[in-house]
Amino acid sequence: MKPVRLLILFALLLLVVAPVPVLAQTPTPSTGMTIEGDQVVIGNTFQLQSGDTLDGNLLIIGGTASTQTGTQVNGDIVLVGGTISLEGELDGDIVAIGGAVLVKETAVVDGSLTMIGANLQRMPGAVINGGVTQQNPDLFRFSVPEGDQWGLPFASWKNPLARMLNASLQALGMGILAVIIGLLLPKQLKRVSNELTREPLVAGGVGLLTIILAPIILVLLVITILLIPVAVITIIVLSLAILFGLIAVGYEIGERLSGMFKATWHPSIAAGIGTLLLTLVIGFANMIPCVGWLLGLVAGFLGLGAVVISRFGSEKYAAKVVHAVIPDSIPTPSVGVAPEPPVENNQNITSAGGNDENN
């Protein structure tokens, strides 16, 4: 679905441009040189010439790396949005998140190659002993064949009818998925929808903040090398949260429609109809230049925030509100009468005066 792809693309773009330690350009080692320790390349170029050896891991973020024939890398290679060309030997695994990987005919990879939204070009003769695993994050893509594959004159992406047909197929696919979610997780879906309507500003703000912070956290996880599996799991969880949030928004739309018709729909029916209509409107809105994508973005932020604050619908979000306790009646301090000054006994004074005179 386009809004889901847009949010994931936005997150991946932030992943590349997020604030990270600025490294100087990694120097190209001389022939026959052995490099000890891990190497991090951010937006720069790294090259191993023939006869060179790298004893450590290699992390490329938005940069370019290459290994010539006769080189040896004793470690893993992680690619995030960059490009790498392999001609030598690698005693480790390769993980590519975006970007492009070129494995030439002289390359030998003793480990596995995992591709997550990346492009792979493998030349004949290249050896990858651990095999290749392709992970496509765009799991729910429903597209209309391009060109004249249908034999129809309007089957072209330049034609609005083809784009409307594609949006309709996407909406149908999301509607079916929403029905399944409504059958399996009705309580969780309702909790997320309740948080969406009860705290819309909080949900939208949390969704926006999650999209901003998640890529920064992913960069930190990838840099550590050892936590790369955690980063992959984080991407999957974030994608599922965005998808579940959009379905929750659709469920709320379906509930309001059932109220308009004075009917009671099962959560799966409400989620299916509401999500189908929501996806259809977003798909048609995307045809509007410049501003059409805003609707899907707002719906994505709201749904994602509601999923986060409700922890995937597992519990209710409770905002901390401090209430001032005012007693029913405030006791009034009693106003006392100022005590009168002591009155001296005139008799004693007179008596004292008389004694003085006698003396």
C-alpha positions as CSV (number, residue, x, y, z in Angstrom):
1,M,0.0,0.0,0.0
2,K,1.4,3.4,-0.9
3,P,1.0,5.1,2.5
4,V,2.9,2.1,4.1
5,R,5.6,2.3,1.5
6,L,5.8,6.1,1.9
7,L,6.3,5.8,5.6
8,I,8.8,3.0,5.3
9,L,10.7,5.0,2.6
10,F,10.6,8.1,4.9
11,A,12.1,6.0,7.7
12,L,14.8,4.6,5.4
13,L,15.7,8.1,4.2
14,L,16.0,9.3,7.8
15,L,18.1,6.2,8.4
16,V,20.6,7.4,5.9
17,V,20.7,11.1,6.9
18,A,20.2,10.7,10.6
19,P,22.9,12.4,12.8
20,V,25.8,10.0,13.2
21,P,29.4,10.5,14.1
22,V,31.2,12.1,11.1
23,L,34.1,10.0,10.0
24,A,36.9,11.1,7.8
25,Q,37.2,9.4,4.5
26,T,38.6,6.0,5.0
27,P,42.0,5.8,3.3
28,T,42.5,3.2,0.6
29,P,45.2,0.8,1.9
30,S,48.3,0.1,0.0
31,T,48.9,-3.2,-1.7
32,G,49.7,-6.1,0.7
33,M,48.5,-4.2,3.7
34,T,46.6,-5.9,6.6
35,I,44.0,-3.8,8.4
36,E,43.1,-4.8,12.0
37,G,39.8,-4.0,13.5
38,D,36.3,-3.1,12.3
39,Q,35.9,-0.4,9.6
40,V,33.0,2.0,9.4
41,V,32.4,3.9,6.1
42,I,29.7,6.6,6.2
43,G,29.2,8.4,2.8
44,N,32.7,7.7,1.7
45,T,34.7,5.2,-0.3
46,F,36.6,2.1,0.9
47,Q,38.7,-0.2,-1.3
48,L,40.8,-3.3,-0.7
49,Q,43.4,-3.7,-3.4
50,S,44.8,-7.1,-4.5
51,G,46.8,-8.7,-1.7
52,D,45.1,-6.7,1.1
53,T,43.5,-8.3,4.1
54,L,40.8,-7.0,6.5
55,D,40.7,-8.7,9.9
56,G,37.4,-7.3,11.1
57,N,33.9,-6.3,10.1
58,L,33.0,-3.8,7.5
59,L,30.0,-1.4,7.8
60,I,29.0,0.8,4.9
61,I,26.3,3.5,5.4
62,G,25.5,5.4,2.3
63,G,29.0,4.8,1.0
64,T,30.8,2.7,-1.6
65,A,33.1,-0.2,-1.0
66,S,35.0,-2.7,-3.2
67,T,37.3,-5.6,-2.9
68,Q,39.6,-6.6,-5.7
69,T,40.7,-10.1,-6.8
70,G,43.1,-11.5,-4.3
71,T,41.8,-9.8,-1.2
72,Q,40.6,-11.4,2.0
73,V,38.0,-10.2,4.5
74,N,37.8,-12.1,7.8
75,G,34.6,-10.8,9.1
76,D,31.0,-9.7,8.2
77,I,29.9,-7.0,5.8
78,V,26.9,-4.9,6.5
79,L,25.5,-2.5,3.9
80,V,22.9,0.2,4.6
81,G,21.8,2.2,1.6
82,G,25.2,2.0,-0.1
83,T,27.0,0.0,-2.8
84,I,29.5,-2.8,-2.6
85,S,31.4,-4.7,-5.3
86,L,33.1,-8.0,-4.3
87,E,35.8,-9.7,-6.3
88,G,37.9,-11.3,-3.5
89,E,37.2,-13.8,-0.7
90,L,34.9,-13.2,2.3
91,D,35.0,-15.4,5.4
92,G,31.7,-14.2,6.9
93,D,28.2,-13.1,6.1
94,I,26.7,-10.2,4.1
95,V,23.6,-8.2,5.2
96,A,22.3,-5.5,2.8
97,I,19.5,-3.2,3.9
98,G,18.8,-1.2,0.8
99,G,21.5,-0.3,-1.7
100,A,23.1,-2.6,-4.3
101,V,25.4,-5.6,-4.0
102,L,27.6,-6.8,-7.0
103,V,29.2,-10.2,-6.6
104,K,31.6,-10.7,-9.5
105,E,32.8,-14.0,-11.0
106,T,36.0,-14.3,-8.9
107,A,34.2,-13.6,-5.6
108,V,33.9,-16.4,-2.9
109,V,31.6,-15.8,0.1
110,D,31.9,-18.5,2.7
111,G,28.8,-17.3,4.6
112,S,25.3,-16.3,3.6
113,L,23.9,-13.2,1.8
114,T,20.8,-11.6,3.2
115,M,19.1,-8.9,1.1
116,I,16.5,-6.6,2.7
117,G,15.0,-4.4,0.0
118,A,18.4,-4.4,-1.8
119,N,19.4,-5.1,-5.3
120,L,21.7,-8.1,-6.1
121,Q,23.7,-8.6,-9.3
122,R,25.5,-12.0,-9.2
123,M,27.9,-12.7,-12.0
124,P,28.3,-16.3,-13.4
125,G,31.0,-18.1,-11.4
126,A,30.5,-16.2,-8.2
127,V,30.4,-18.5,-5.1
128,I,28.1,-18.0,-2.1
129,N,28.3,-21.0,0.1
130,G,25.6,-20.0,2.6
131,G,23.0,-19.1,0.0
132,V,21.0,-16.0,-0.7
133,T,18.0,-14.9,1.2
134,Q,15.7,-12.2,-0.2
135,Q,13.5,-10.2,2.2
136,N,11.0,-7.9,0.6
137,P,9.5,-5.4,3.1
138,D,6.7,-4.6,0.6
139,L,4.6,-7.6,1.7
140,F,1.2,-6.2,0.7
141,R,1.7,-4.8,-2.7
142,F,-1.2,-5.4,-5.2
143,S,-0.3,-4.0,-8.6
144,V,-1.9,-4.0,-12.0
145,P,0.3,-5.3,-14.9
146,E,1.8,-2.6,-16.9
147,G,1.6,-1.8,-20.6
148,D,-0.5,-4.0,-22.8
149,Q,-0.2,-7.2,-20.7
150,W,-4.0,-7.1,-20.3
151,G,-4.6,-6.3,-23.9
152,L,-6.6,-3.2,-22.8
153,P,-6.0,0.3,-24.3
154,F,-6.0,1.9,-20.9
155,A,-3.6,-0.5,-19.2
156,S,-0.9,2.1,-18.7
157,W,0.2,4.0,-15.6
158,K,-0.1,7.2,-17.5
159,N,-3.8,6.6,-17.7
160,P,-5.9,7.7,-14.7
161,L,-8.2,4.6,-15.2
162,A,-5.3,2.3,-14.7
163,R,-4.2,4.1,-11.5
164,M,-7.8,4.0,-10.2
165,L,-7.9,0.3,-10.9
166,N,-4.6,-0.3,-9.1
167,A,-5.9,1.7,-6.1
168,S,-9.0,-0.4,-6.1
169,L,-7.0,-3.6,-6.0
170,Q,-4.9,-2.3,-3.2
171,A,-8.0,-1.3,-1.2
172,L,-9.5,-4.8,-1.8
173,G,-6.3,-6.5,-0.5
174,M,-6.1,-4.3,2.6
175,G,-9.8,-4.9,3.2
176,I,-9.3,-8.6,3.2
177,L,-6.4,-8.3,5.5
178,A,-8.4,-6.1,7.9
179,V,-11.1,-8.8,8.0
180,I,-8.5,-11.4,9.1
181,I,-7.1,-9.1,11.7
182,G,-10.6,-8.3,13.0
183,L,-11.3,-12.0,13.4
184,L,-8.0,-12.8,15.1
185,L,-7.4,-9.7,17.2
186,P,-10.8,-8.0,17.8
187,K,-10.0,-6.8,21.4
188,Q,-6.6,-5.4,20.5
189,L,-8.0,-3.6,17.4
190,K,-10.8,-2.0,19.5
191,R,-8.3,-0.8,22.2
192,V,-6.1,0.8,19.5
193,S,-9.2,2.4,18.0
194,N,-10.4,3.7,21.4
195,E,-7.0,5.4,22.1
196,L,-7.1,6.9,18.6
197,T,-10.4,8.6,19.3
198,R,-9.7,9.4,23.0
199,E,-6.3,10.9,22.5
200,P,-5.9,11.9,18.8
201,L,-3.3,14.6,19.4
202,V,-1.2,12.4,21.6
203,A,-1.5,9.6,19.1
204,G,-0.5,11.8,16.2
205,G,2.4,13.3,18.1
206,V,3.7,9.9,19.3
207,G,3.4,8.5,15.7
208,L,5.5,11.4,14.3
209,L,8.0,11.1,17.1
210,T,8.3,7.3,16.5
211,I,9.1,7.8,12.8
212,I,11.8,10.4,13.7
213,L,13.5,8.4,16.5
214,A,13.2,4.9,15.0
215,P,15.8,5.4,12.2
216,I,18.3,7.0,14.7
217,I,17.9,3.9,16.9
218,L,18.4,1.6,13.9
219,V,21.6,3.4,13.0
220,L,23.0,2.9,16.5
221,L,22.0,-0.8,16.4
222,V,23.6,-1.4,13.0
223,I,26.8,0.3,14.0
224,T,27.3,-2.1,16.8
225,I,27.3,-5.0,14.3
226,L,26.3,-7.6,16.9
227,L,22.8,-6.0,17.2
228,I,22.0,-6.1,13.5
229,P,19.4,-8.9,14.0
230,V,17.7,-6.6,16.5
231,A,17.7,-3.8,13.9
232,V,16.0,-6.1,11.4
233,I,13.4,-7.1,13.9
234,T,12.8,-3.5,14.7
235,I,12.1,-2.7,11.1
236,I,9.7,-5.6,10.9
237,V,7.9,-4.5,14.1
238,L,7.7,-0.9,12.9
239,S,6.2,-2.0,9.5
240,L,3.6,-4.2,11.3
241,A,2.8,-1.3,13.7
242,I,2.1,1.0,10.8
243,L,0.0,-1.6,9.1
244,F,-2.0,-2.4,12.2
245,G,-2.5,1.3,12.9
246,L,-4.0,1.9,9.5
247,I,-6.4,-1.0,10.0
248,A,-7.3,0.5,13.4
249,V,-8.2,3.8,11.7
250,G,-10.3,1.8,9.2
251,Y,-12.0,0.0,12.0
252,E,-13.0,3.3,13.6
253,I,-14.4,4.4,10.3
254,G,-16.4,1.2,10.0
255,E,-17.7,1.6,13.5
256,R,-19.0,5.1,12.8
257,L,-20.6,3.9,9.6
258,S,-22.4,1.1,11.5
259,G,-23.7,3.8,13.9
260,M,-25.0,5.9,11.0
261,F,-26.9,2.9,9.7
262,K,-28.1,2.0,13.2
263,A,-26.6,-1.4,12.8
264,T,-24.2,-3.6,14.8
265,W,-21.4,-5.0,12.8
266,H,-18.9,-7.6,13.9
267,P,-15.4,-6.1,14.4
268,S,-14.1,-8.0,11.3
269,I,-16.8,-6.5,9.1
270,A,-16.3,-3.0,10.5
271,A,-12.6,-3.3,10.0
272,G,-12.9,-4.7,6.5
273,I,-15.4,-2.1,5.2
274,G,-13.7,0.8,6.9
275,T,-10.2,-0.1,5.8
276,L,-11.3,-0.7,2.3
277,L,-12.9,2.7,2.1
278,L,-9.9,4.4,3.8
279,T,-7.4,2.7,1.5
280,L,-9.6,3.6,-1.5
281,V,-9.8,7.3,-0.6
282,I,-6.0,7.4,0.1
283,G,-5.3,5.8,-3.2
284,F,-7.5,8.2,-5.1
285,A,-6.1,11.1,-3.1
286,N,-2.5,10.1,-4.2
287,M,-3.5,11.0,-7.7
288,I,-3.7,14.7,-6.6
289,P,-0.4,16.3,-7.3
290,C,1.7,17.7,-4.4
291,V,-0.8,17.3,-1.6
292,G,-2.5,14.0,-2.3
293,W,0.0,12.0,-0.1
294,L,-0.8,14.1,3.0
295,L,-4.0,12.1,3.8
296,G,-2.1,8.8,3.9
297,L,0.7,10.3,6.0
298,V,-1.7,11.7,8.6
299,A,-3.6,8.5,8.8
300,G,-0.3,6.6,9.2
301,F,0.9,8.9,12.0
302,L,-2.4,8.6,13.9
303,G,-2.6,4.8,13.6
304,L,1.1,4.3,14.5
305,G,0.8,6.5,17.6
306,A,-2.3,4.8,18.8
307,V,-0.5,1.4,18.4
308,V,2.5,2.6,20.4
309,I,0.6,4.2,23.3
310,S,-1.6,1.1,23.6
311,R,1.3,-1.3,23.1
312,F,-0.4,-3.0,20.2
313,G,-3.7,-2.9,21.9
314,S,-2.5,-4.8,25.0
315,E,-3.4,-2.1,27.5
316,K,-5.2,1.2,27.9
317,Y,-3.2,4.4,27.7
318,A,-3.5,6.3,31.0
319,A,-2.5,9.9,31.0
320,K,-1.3,11.1,34.3
321,V,-3.6,13.9,35.5
322,V,-2.9,15.7,38.8
323,H,-6.1,16.7,40.5
324,A,-6.1,19.4,43.2
325,V,-8.0,18.3,46.3
326,I,-10.0,21.2,47.7
327,P,-11.9,20.5,51.0
328,D,-15.5,21.2,51.2
329,S,-15.1,23.7,54.0
330,I,-12.0,25.6,55.1
331,P,-11.9,26.1,58.8
332,T,-11.8,29.7,59.8
333,P,-9.3,30.5,62.5
334,S,-11.0,31.8,65.6
335,V,-10.3,35.4,66.2
336,G,-9.5,35.9,69.8
337,V,-10.0,39.0,71.9
338,A,-6.8,40.7,72.8
339,P,-6.2,40.2,76.4
340,E,-6.6,43.3,78.6
341,P,-3.4,44.7,80.1
342,P,-3.0,43.6,83.7
343,V,-4.6,46.1,86.1
344,E,-2.5,46.8,89.0
345,N,-4.1,46.6,92.3
346,N,-4.6,50.2,93.4
347,Q,-4.8,49.0,97.0
348,N,-1.3,47.5,96.8
349,I,0.0,50.6,95.1
350,T,-1.5,52.8,97.8
351,S,-0.3,50.5,100.5
352,A,3.2,50.6,99.0
353,G,3.1,54.4,98.8
354,G,2.0,54.6,102.4
355,N,4.9,52.5,103.5
356,D,7.3,54.7,101.6
357,E,6.0,57.8,103.3
358,N,6.2,56.1,106.7
359,N,9.8,55.2,105.9
